[in-house]
């Protein structure tokens, strides 16, 4: 298994279990975790009560927060695992808000310009783990975790996000710069039938897949280097 610094990011829709898996894998591999700003987010509650009014504010907050974390990750010597990547902000959430009419053309264009300015300065994850889950699974897990401001999330909203995730994942590796020693290994976890929080066998199954991805990424790194 690779002994070099790794940057691992977990992608997935709302309620897919990203934060839980980030915590569990960080403990297993002794990686430094970076969690998505939720409890301390000044816009999230307002956003879910009025998406059109607060969408731009929320997305700029997430973008700024994740950029700062991404910069810290790049400067650290330890291996890191991140709960949601900066790419999802633009490719999934801001895009959907605009397409749904909840973010104006002016705001969406301004947001994308800011995103494009940031991206060249960021190192892409060595390994991206995508937690794929159907909408029924997402709704069930959103209800179980009981965040009040999330209970109004609609099935249609999650369907749209899932569709955008699938489009993004399909083209993710196509956008890889093969001159970069970080080859952006993509690992897709079908999570509908997994309970990795309470079932150790399910977590061990994911750990084995992550270990295989790490070994594969390390081999690719050596070949490119």
N, C-alpha and C positions, 0 to 999 in steps of 0.2 A: 504494500500500500504506500502511496505517495507520502514522503516526509516533508514536502514543501508546503508553503502556505497555500491554503485553499479558500476560495470565496464561493460559498454555496448559497443559492437563493431559492426560496420556496414560493411558487406562484399558485394562484387558485382563486376561485370565486369566493364571495362572502359566505362564510359558514362551512368552508371546505376542510377546516382543521389546520390551517397554516400555522397559527400561533402555537397550538399544542404540539405539532410535529417539530416546529423550530425548537421548542423547549426540550423535547425528548431527545432529539438528535444532538443538540448542543451538549446535553449531559452525557450522552453515550460516547461521543467522539471528542469531548472536551474542547468544543469550539465556542468562541465568543458569540452570544446571540444578540441580534439587533431586532427589536420588535416594532411593529407598526404602531404609530401614535394613535391610540383610541381613547383611553380613559382621560388623557390630558389634552385631547383635541378640542380647541375652542369653537369649532364650527360644526362638528359632526351631528350633534343633536338638532341644531337649527336646520341643517341641510335636509335631514329626513322629514322635517315638518314642512319645509318649503324649498324643494330642490332648485327651482328656477331662480330664486333670489340668492341662494347661498352656494350654488355649484362652483362658480369661478373662485370664490374665496376659499372653499374647501380644497379644490384641486391645486391651487397655488400653495396653500399651506402644506399639503401632502408632498408636493414637488420640492418645496424648500426643505422640508424636514428630511425627506429621503436623500436629497442631494448632500446635505450635511453629513448624514450617516454614511453615504457612499464614499465621501471624501475621507472620513475617519477610517473606513474599511480599507481603503487604498493605502493609507499611511501606517496601518497596524502591521506588526510582524506575526501576529497570531492568526490561525485559521478562523474564519467567521462564517456564521449562517444567518441569513437575513429573512425576515418575515415580510414577503412581498417585495418585488423589484420596482425600481423607478420606471421601468419600461411599461409596466401595467397601467400606471397612472395615465399615460398618454394614449397607449394603444387600446386600452379597454375602457376606462372610466370616463375620461374627458371626452373621448370620441362618442361614447354612448349618450352622454348628457347632451352633447351638441345635436346628435341625430334625433334625440327625443324632443328637441325644442327647449331643453332646460339650460342651455348655454348659448348665448348669442354668437353670431358669426364673428363679431368684433372681439369678444372675449376669447373665443376658441382660437382664433388666429393669433392673438397676443400670447395665449398660453403655449401654443405650439412653437412660436418663435423663441420663447424662453426655454422650452424643452430642448430645442435644436441647439441653442447656445451651450447648454449644459452637457449634452451627450458626448462631445469629443473629449471632454476632460475625465470621463469615467471609464473605469475598467469593467468590462462585462463579466458576469459570474463565470467561474470555471465550470460549475455544474448548476443547471437550473432544474429543480424538481417541480413538476406540474402535478398538483393534486386534482385529478379529474373526478367530478361528482355530478350526478344528475340533479335536477331541480328539487325533486322530492326529498333527496338526502339533504340538500342545502337548507330547505325550509324546516325540516325536522331538527337539524342541528342549530339553526338560528333560534328556534323556539326553545330548545333545551338550554342554551346558554343564557337566555333570559335578559338580554340587554333591551331595556324598554324602548329606546329610540329605534331599534331594528325591527320591532314587531310589525311595523306597517310596511315592510318591504314586500313588494308584490311578486307573484310568480312570473308575471310578464317581464319585470325588470331583471330577474335572475336568468330567465330564458335568453334575453338579449345579451346579457353579460357572458353567459356560457357560449353563445354563438361567436362573440368577439374573441373569447379566449381560444376557441378552436381555430379560428382564422389566424390568430397571432402565432399559436404553437406550430401550425402547419408551415409557416414561413420562417420560423425562428432560426433554424439551422441554415436556411438559405442566405441569411443576412450575416453569417459568420465570416469574419475576415481570416482566411486560412494562413495569412502571413503572421498572424498573432499566435503566440505560443499557447495562449488560453483558447482552447477550441470549443468552449461553450457546450459541453456535453449536456444533452437533454435527456432527462429521466421522467417518464410519465408513469404516475401511480394511479391505477384504477381503484378509487377509494370507497365506492358505494358499499362494498361488502366487508370493509375493514373497520375494526374498532381498535386502532393502535393506542388509544389512551388507556383502555382497560383490559385489552387482550395482549399479553406479552408475545404470543406467537405471531400476531399480526404485526407488532412492532419489529420483531426479529426478522420477519419477511422483508420489511422495508429496509432495515439496516443492511441485510445481505445485498439488496439491490443497490443501495448507496455505495457500499464497499466495492461492488463490481464496477460501478460508474467511476469511482475514484481511481481504481486500478486502470481502467480504460483511459481516463483522462490523463493519468500519469504517463502511460505508454505513448499517447499522442503527443504529449508535451515533449518527451524525449526525442521523438521522431522529428518534430518540427524544429526543436532546438539544435 
